[in-house]
């Protein structure tokens, strides 16, 4: 399996895991009194952006390993800075843009980390059996 095939498969797995988290967040925010349409739109926007970032990280890593270590490290750092700035722009836009509910748009940015920690915990428990 090539690096890009792994990135595609992991991105699909991440998207499948983010769907239930997005629905749970929608339910919780709606019960807390947030406007359902605005909240749903913002959560979908944040989830799509989060999946896009995850894919960018994977593509950057898959490309970086094809080069010598120094050049690969530079490429990875450049990609990290670009994603960091892009995320800053997304967060500022989520705060400023009226149709976007900021909390609902920013919350999905934490979903990949939650899913990765969950997956690591489950694998660790299975390995100890």
Secondary structure, 3 states (H helix, E strand, C coil): CCHHHHHHHHHHHHHHHHHHHHHHHHHHHHHCCCCHHHHHHHHHHHHHHHHHHHHHHHHHHHHHCCCCHHHHHHHHHHHHHHHHHHHHHHHHHHHHCCCCCHHHHHHHHHHHHHHHHHHHHHHHHHHCC
